[in-house]
């Protein structure tokens, strides 16, 4: 079981790397730091994740916490990396 988890962790890390690359590209398009947080989009993402979780039989509390952590981690990342244009 541990080796299966290790393999999944490697895949997750690869996906985080890919997501980070895309977030960096998106950050270049932002002119103002206030564009980093979009509460409407965050709520939309969390709603979609909840619906997909229900559809796939995944605990919604787990997925909500994971996605909130991902979202806010990338918001923090963008705030740290933002360069005023």
N, C-alpha and C positions, 0 to 999 in steps of 0.2 A: 504494500500500500504506500509506503514512504517513497519508493522509487517512482510510482505513478504520480504522486504529488510533486516530486522533483521535476519530472518531465513537464507537467502542467505549468509549474512555476517558470520554467525556461520559456515556454510559449507565451505566458503572460508578460514576462520581461521583454520579449521581442515585440509584443503588441504595444507595450508602454513606450518603447523606443520609437516605433512607427507613429504613435499618437503624438509624441513629443515633437517629432519632425513636422507634423501637420500643424500643431499648435504654434510652433515657431514661424511657420509661413503665415498663419493667420495674424499673428502678432505684428508682423511687418505691415499689414494693411491698416492697422489701428493708428489713428492720428492722436487720440487723446486717451489718457489713462482711464477715464470714466467709461470708455467703450469696452473695457475688459469684463465687467460684470453685467450680464444681461439676465435679470431675474425672470423675465418672461420665458426666455430660452431654457433656463435651468428648470423651471417648473414643467415645461413641455417635455424635456428629457426625462425627468423623474416620473412623469405620468406615463410616458411611453415604456419606460423600464418596468413600471408596475404592471402594465397591461401585458407585456411580453413575459414577465415572470409568472403571472397568473396563468397565461396560456400554456407555458412550458412546465408548470408545476414546481416552480422555484420559490422558496420563501421570500416574500416581498420585503420583509424587514432587512434581510441580508443584502439583497440587491440594492435597496434604497441606501443603506449605509455605505456600501461599496461605491456606488455611483456618486453620492454626495462627497465622499472622500476624494474620489478622482477629480470631480469638478472643482472643488475648493483647492485641491493641491495644484491644479493647473492655473487657477486664478492667482494663487500665490506666486507660482512660477512666472506668469506673465507680468505681474506687478514688479517682481524683482528684475526682470529682463527688459521691461519697457524703457525705450529711449525716446525722449521727446523729439518730435520732428519740427 
